[in-house]
Amino acid sequence: MSENLIDVFHARHQGHADRPALLWQGAVVARLGDLPHHVGRYRAALRELGVARGDRVMVKAENSPGFVFAYLAVLACGAVFVPLNPAYTAAEVAVLIDDAEPVLLIHASTTAIPETPHHPALRRATLDADGTGSLCHLAAGLTPDLAVEPVTAGDLAAILFTSGTTGRPKGAMLTHGNLASNVATLHAEWHFSDADAICHALPLFHVHGLFVALHLGLYACAPLHMLPKFDAGAVIAMLPQVTVFMGVPTFYTRLLDHADFTHARAAPLRLFISGSAPLLPSVFAAFEARTGHRILERYGMTEALMITSNPYAPAARRPGTVGYPLPGVALRVVDAARADLPPGEVGEILISGPNVCHGYWRRAEATAESFGADGFFQTGDTGFKDADGRVTIAGRSKDLIISGGFNVYPAEIEMLLADVAGVADVAVIGVPHPDFGEAVVAAITLDGTSFDMADFQAVITTHLARFKQPKAVHVLEDFPRNAMGKIVKTRLREIYAGQFTA
């Protein structure tokens, strides 16, 4: 029996043909009964463009119904979906094309796309948020291909690129089994049903928007009320039509800043979920005071989808914590020797379970480094458990910055900026920011030769997506360093901690 995620969704949709599947800015664009025909046209288009089982299909586009149909069509083909942040520069995309070697690149008509002389067989198609583009046009004229390629739970469904301390991208390999097991678990833990409707304002290239919000809507037969992007006014206007809202902490701070976000507006919802970055206890408290709702915070990562969750019962949700490991997930807190630590002691978080990726695409060494002989995956995050097993995240051992819900890896930026003329050394850190959670800040020292700040800023804007660009640059006489000469980033964070919050 096929374990293709598309077959899982189809089985769940039996008896719900008339129920809306997808609404785009308030209008129904697909019902569950006709969803296979929408997806089938895109599947036929992918076939015309040469996509076969196991091929990688890379997508760099904004949210749209076409994005959803293209994603589901890729899975139906037995191919591998590779989403990219639309904000990536051409240089960033070129690196990922070299790594993933897709047969097809789907992108917005007006976006940064590199020349690819080393990939002459790479085909391209356009997909725009307004429903135009060559892929949409091609799909509209084809007879739906309703076939679903049989796969096993271990077959690859998606590659999502992340990075580490080296700054070199790594593609987390997620299988149909990873995706199916995680959505089934979340459906049960968060009490989803076909009585729900979801406000979806998250980016679809991200785990949160694609594998949590979208998957839960399709699995639960819960209509997905989608927006092109988060807009506080549009979300507030939509709240009377939905039962669940999923967001990142930045969404919640912006809702609280909006005068129209009232107790009455939030009252019809049963659940507000936050993830992708730490939620400040002060935001949790302000939200509860305004709405009466206690936000449910959870913990996940690209390589393992959702890992922990606060309890569904509102009284059991605690601010500052991410709850308990999900059913089927084993979570350990260990010391440097991988020995388990007692409750309350901070260590590195290791996990195992059906949600954990099968390693990194074409990176055997990185995969081996991340998985121990016991099969547990090293998350790179630090934290502790309390006596009841509830998890609190203490920090990120890999120096990761999370800004607006997006991962920023300092090493990648440091390597780029260190090559600018006149720069002697670079340190990139994250500091508290009232809107984005953390802001990227760069500190540099100069080597005494010619340095031009305008040229420096031009490198930043040309080569880095906006969410990675430093919001402040400090030129220092020297860095605080330890006895080994290593820059002490903790001291830099202390110095600039109040830059955006004082």
C-alpha positions in Angstrom: 0.0 0.0 0.0 1.3 3.4 -0.9 2.2 5.8 1.9 2.3 8.9 -0.2 1.1 11.8 1.9 -1.3 12.7 -0.9 -3.0 9.3 -0.5 -3.2 10.1 3.3 -5.0 13.4 2.5 -7.3 11.8 0.0 -8.4 9.2 2.5 -9.1 11.8 5.1 -11.3 13.8 2.6 -13.8 11.1 1.9 -17.3 12.3 2.8 -16.2 16.0 2.8 -16.4 16.8 -0.9 -18.3 20.1 -0.4 -16.2 21.4 2.3 -13.8 24.3 1.3 -10.2 23.3 1.2 -8.6 26.6 0.4 -9.7 30.2 0.5 -7.5 32.9 -0.9 -8.1 36.4 0.5 -11.7 35.4 1.4 -12.7 33.6 -1.8 -13.0 29.8 -2.1 -10.6 28.5 -4.8 -10.9 24.8 -4.1 -13.1 22.4 -2.2 -12.0 19.1 -1.0 -13.9 17.2 -3.7 -12.3 19.1 -6.5 -8.8 19.5 -5.0 -7.5 16.4 -6.8 -8.4 18.0 -10.1 -6.6 21.3 -9.3 -3.6 19.3 -8.2 -3.9 16.9 -11.2 -3.5 19.8 -13.6 -0.3 20.8 -12.0 0.8 17.2 -11.9 0.2 17.1 -15.7 2.2 20.3 -16.1 5.1 18.9 -14.1 5.1 15.9 -16.4 5.2 18.1 -19.4 8.2 19.9 -17.9 10.0 16.6 -17.5 9.6 15.9 -13.7 9.8 12.3 -12.8 9.9 10.3 -9.5 12.8 11.2 -7.3 13.5 14.5 -9.2 14.0 17.7 -7.2 11.7 20.6 -7.9 12.9 23.9 -6.5 10.3 26.6 -5.8 11.1 30.3 -5.0 7.8 32.0 -4.9 5.4 33.9 -2.7 2.3 32.4 -1.1 -0.5 31.6 -3.6 -3.0 28.9 -4.3 -0.7 27.9 -7.2 2.1 27.3 -4.7 -0.1 24.9 -2.8 -1.2 23.0 -5.9 2.4 22.8 -7.2 3.6 21.4 -3.8 0.9 18.7 -3.7 1.5 17.9 -7.3 5.3 17.4 -6.7 4.4 14.9 -3.9 1.9 13.2 -6.2 4.6 12.7 -8.8 6.9 11.0 -6.2 9.3 13.9 -6.7 11.0 16.0 -4.0 9.9 19.5 -3.1 12.7 22.0 -2.4 11.2 25.4 -1.2 13.3 28.5 -1.0 12.8 31.8 0.8 11.6 34.3 -1.9 14.0 36.9 -0.4 17.1 34.9 -1.3 19.5 36.7 -3.6 20.6 35.2 -6.9 24.0 34.3 -5.3 22.3 32.4 -2.5 20.0 30.5 -5.0 23.0 29.5 -7.2 24.6 27.7 -4.3 21.5 25.7 -3.6 21.0 24.8 -7.2 24.5 23.4 -7.3 23.7 21.3 -4.2 20.2 20.1 -5.0 20.5 19.8 -8.8 16.8 20.3 -9.5 15.3 19.4 -12.8 12.9 22.3 -12.5 13.1 25.7 -10.9 9.7 27.4 -10.3 10.0 31.1 -9.5 8.1 34.4 -9.5 8.4 36.4 -12.6 10.2 39.3 -10.9 12.7 37.7 -8.5 16.4 37.2 -8.1 17.3 34.1 -10.2 20.9 33.3 -11.2 22.3 32.3 -14.5 23.0 28.5 -14.5 25.6 27.7 -17.2 26.6 24.6 -15.2 23.1 23.2 -15.3 22.0 23.3 -18.9 19.2 20.8 -18.4 17.5 22.9 -15.7 14.1 23.9 -16.8 12.2 27.0 -15.5 8.6 28.0 -15.0 7.1 31.1 -13.4 4.5 31.2 -10.7 3.1 34.5 -9.4 0.9 35.3 -6.4 -1.8 36.8 -8.6 -2.4 33.5 -10.4 -0.4 34.3 -13.5 2.9 32.7 -14.7 3.8 30.1 -17.2 3.2 27.2 -14.8 -0.4 28.3 -14.1 -1.0 28.9 -17.8 0.3 25.5 -18.7 -1.7 23.7 -16.0 -4.9 25.4 -16.9 -4.9 23.9 -20.4 -4.2 20.3 -19.4 -6.4 17.4 -18.5 -5.9 16.5 -14.8 -3.5 13.7 -14.1 -5.1 12.1 -11.0 -2.5 9.4 -10.5 -0.5 9.3 -7.3 2.9 7.7 -7.4 3.1 4.9 -4.8 5.9 5.5 -2.3 7.0 4.1 1.0 7.2 6.0 4.3 11.0 6.2 3.9 10.9 7.8 0.5 12.0 11.4 0.2 9.3 14.1 0.1 11.1 17.3 0.6 14.5 18.9 1.1 14.6 22.0 3.3 17.9 23.9 3.4 19.4 25.0 6.7 22.9 25.8 7.8 25.3 25.4 10.7 28.4 26.9 12.1 30.2 26.6 8.8 27.6 28.7 7.0 27.4 26.1 4.2 23.8 25.1 3.5 22.6 21.7 4.4 19.5 20.1 3.0 17.4 18.3 5.6 15.9 15.2 4.0 12.3 14.8 5.1 10.3 11.7 4.1 6.6 11.0 3.6 6.7 9.1 6.9 8.2 12.1 8.7 5.4 14.4 7.4 2.5 12.0 7.9 3.5 11.0 11.4 4.0 14.6 12.6 0.7 15.9 11.2 -1.2 12.9 12.7 0.3 13.6 16.1 -0.4 17.4 16.0 -4.0 16.7 14.9 -4.6 14.6 18.0 -2.6 16.7 20.5 -4.1 20.0 19.4 -7.7 18.5 19.1 -8.2 19.4 15.5 -11.4 18.3 13.7 -13.5 19.1 10.6 -15.2 21.8 12.7 -12.1 23.9 12.5 -11.0 26.6 10.2 -7.4 28.0 10.1 -6.1 31.5 9.5 -3.0 30.9 7.5 -0.7 34.0 7.1 2.6 32.1 7.4 5.1 31.8 4.5 4.7 28.5 2.7 8.5 28.0 2.1 8.9 27.4 5.9 8.2 24.3 8.0 5.6 26.2 10.1 3.5 27.3 7.1 3.9 24.3 4.9 4.1 21.2 7.2 2.2 22.5 10.2 -0.6 24.9 9.1 -1.2 23.6 5.6 -0.9 20.0 6.5 -3.2 20.3 9.5 -5.9 22.0 7.4 -5.7 19.2 4.8 -5.5 16.4 7.3 -8.4 17.8 9.5 -10.6 18.8 6.5 -10.4 22.3 8.1 -10.7 25.2 5.6 -7.5 27.1 5.2 -8.1 30.9 5.0 -4.9 32.0 3.4 -3.3 35.4 3.0 -0.4 36.4 0.8 1.5 37.4 4.0 0.8 38.5 7.5 -1.1 41.8 7.8 -2.5 42.6 11.3 -5.6 44.3 9.9 -6.4 41.5 7.4 -5.9 38.9 10.1 -8.1 40.7 12.6 -10.9 41.0 9.9 -10.6 37.3 9.3 -10.8 36.1 12.9 -14.7 35.8 13.1 -14.4 33.1 10.3 -11.8 30.9 11.9 -11.1 28.8 15.0 -7.3 28.5 15.0 -4.5 31.0 14.4 -0.9 30.0 14.0 1.9 32.6 14.1 5.4 33.5 15.2 6.0 35.8 18.2 6.3 38.8 15.8 2.7 38.3 14.7 1.5 38.4 18.2 3.4 41.6 19.1 1.9 43.3 16.0 -1.6 42.2 16.8 -1.3 43.6 20.3 -0.1 46.9 18.8 -3.3 47.1 16.8 -6.3 48.9 18.4 -8.8 46.7 16.6 -7.4 43.6 18.2 -9.9 43.2 21.0 -11.2 40.6 23.4 -14.4 40.4 21.3 -12.4 39.8 18.1 -10.4 36.9 19.6 -13.3 35.3 21.5 -14.5 33.0 18.7 -11.2 31.2 18.4 -10.4 28.1 20.4 -6.6 28.1 19.8 -3.7 30.5 19.3 -0.3 28.7 18.6 3.2 30.2 18.5 6.5 28.9 17.3 9.6 29.3 15.2 11.1 31.6 17.8 10.9 32.1 21.6 7.8 33.8 22.8 8.6 36.3 25.6 6.6 35.7 28.8 5.7 39.4 28.7 3.9 38.9 25.3 2.2 35.8 26.7 0.9 37.8 29.6 -0.2 40.8 27.5 -2.0 38.6 25.1 -3.9 36.8 27.9 -4.8 40.1 29.5 -6.1 41.4 26.2 -8.0 38.4 24.9 -8.4 35.9 27.7 -6.5 33.3 25.6 -3.2 31.6 26.7 -1.0 31.1 23.7 0.1 27.5 23.1 3.9 27.6 22.5 5.7 24.6 20.9 9.2 23.8 19.8 10.3 22.5 16.4 13.1 22.7 13.9 13.7 22.2 10.2 15.3 18.8 10.7 12.5 17.4 12.9 9.3 19.3 12.3 7.5 19.6 15.7 9.2 18.2 18.7 7.4 19.4 21.8 4.2 21.2 22.7 2.6 22.8 25.7 -0.5 21.0 26.8 -3.8 21.6 25.0 -5.5 22.5 28.4 -5.0 26.3 28.7 -4.3 26.2 32.5 -1.4 23.8 31.9 0.4 26.1 29.4 3.4 27.8 31.0 5.0 30.9 29.5 8.7 30.6 28.8 8.5 26.8 28.3 7.8 24.7 25.2 6.0 21.9 27.0 6.5 18.2 26.7 7.9 15.9 24.0 5.2 14.9 21.5 4.0 11.3 21.6 6.6 9.1 19.9 9.4 11.6 20.4 12.2 10.9 22.9 14.0 13.9 24.2 17.2 13.9 26.3 19.2 16.7 27.9 22.9 15.7 28.0 26.3 16.9 28.9 29.4 17.0 26.7 29.8 13.2 27.1 26.2 12.6 26.1 25.3 11.5 29.6 21.8 12.4 30.7 21.5 15.3 33.1 19.1 15.5 36.0 16.1 17.9 36.0 17.0 21.6 36.1 20.5 21.2 34.6 21.1 22.8 31.2 22.6 20.7 28.5 22.3 19.9 24.8 19.0 18.6 23.6 19.0 15.3 21.7 15.9 13.8 20.1 14.7 10.7 18.2 11.4 9.8 16.7 9.5 9.3 13.5 9.6 13.1 12.9 13.4 13.3 12.6 14.8 13.7 9.1 16.9 11.0 7.5 20.0 13.2 7.4 21.4 15.8 5.2 21.3 15.7 1.4 24.7 14.6 0.0 26.4 15.4 3.3 27.3 12.1 4.8 29.9 13.7 7.2 27.3 16.3 8.5 24.8 13.5 8.9 27.2 11.4 10.9 28.1 14.3 13.1 24.5 15.0 13.9 23.4 11.5 14.8 25.0 9.5 17.6 25.5 5.8 17.7 22.4 5.6 19.7 20.4 7.1 16.9 19.6 10.4 18.7 19.8 13.6 16.7 21.9 16.5 18.1 19.7 19.6 17.8 22.3 22.2 18.6 19.9 23.7 21.1 20.4 23.8 24.8 17.8 23.5 27.5 16.6 21.7 30.5 13.7 19.6 31.8 11.9 20.1 35.0 10.9 17.3 37.4 7.8 16.6 35.4 9.6 16.4 32.0 8.5 19.9 30.8 11.2 21.4 28.5 12.6 24.9 28.6 14.9 26.1 25.8 18.0 27.9 27.3 19.8 28.9 24.2 21.3 27.8 20.8 24.7 26.2 21.0 25.3 26.8 17.3 24.9 30.6 17.8 21.8 30.7 15.7 19.8 34.0 15.5 16.1 33.8 15.0 14.8 37.1 13.5 11.1 37.4 12.7 10.8 33.6 12.8 13.6 33.1 10.2 16.9 31.4 11.0 20.0 33.5 10.5 23.4 31.9 10.8 26.2 34.3 11.8 29.0 32.3 10.2 27.5 32.8 6.7 27.3 36.6 7.1 30.7 36.8 8.8 32.4 35.0 5.9 30.8 37.4 3.4 31.6 40.6 5.3 35.2 39.6 6.2 36.0 39.8 2.4 35.1 43.5 2.1 38.1 45.7 1.6 39.4 47.3 4.8 37.7 44.8 7.2 40.0 43.0 9.6 37.5 41.0 11.6 33.8 40.5 11.9 31.4 39.2 14.6 27.7 38.9 13.9 25.3 38.5 16.9 21.6 38.6 17.7 20.2 41.1 20.2 16.7 41.6 21.5 14.3 43.4 19.2 10.7 44.4 20.2 9.2 43.4 16.8 11.4 40.7 15.4 12.4 38.9 18.6 16.1 39.2 17.7 17.9 41.7 15.3 21.1 40.9 13.4 23.9 43.2 14.5 27.4 43.2 12.9 30.6 44.5 14.7 33.8 45.0 12.7 37.3 46.0 13.1 39.4 47.6 10.3 42.8 46.8 9.0 44.0 50.4 8.4 43.6 50.2 4.7 40.9 52.0 2.7 37.4 51.2 3.9 34.2 52.5 2.5 31.0 52.1 4.5 28.8 52.6 1.4 30.7 49.7 -0.3 30.2 47.6 2.8 26.5 48.2 2.9 26.2 47.5 -0.9 27.7 44.0 -0.3 25.1 43.4 2.4 22.1 44.5 0.3 23.4 42.7 -2.8 24.3 39.3 -1.3 22.0 38.9 1.7 18.2 38.4 2.0 16.6 41.2 4.0 16.0 39.1 7.1 19.8 38.3 7.2 20.9 41.9 6.8 22.4 43.6 9.9 20.1 46.2 11.3 23.2 47.9 12.8 26.9 47.9 12.1 29.4 48.9 14.8 33.1 49.8 14.0 35.3 48.9 16.9 38.9 49.5 17.9 39.1 45.8 19.0 36.9 43.0 20.1 36.6 41.6 23.6 38.6 38.3 23.4 39.3 35.4 25.6 42.7 33.9 26.5 42.7 32.0 23.2 42.1 35.1 21.2 38.5 34.1 20.3 36.0 36.9 20.1 33.7 36.8 23.2 30.3 37.2 21.6 28.5 37.0 25.0 30.2 40.3 25.9 29.1 41.9 22.6 25.5 40.8 23.2 25.7 42.4 26.7 27.1 45.7 25.2 24.4 46.0 22.5 21.5 44.2 24.3 19.5 47.4 24.7 20.1 48.9 21.3 16.6 48.3 20.1 14.8 47.9 23.4 16.1 50.6 25.6 
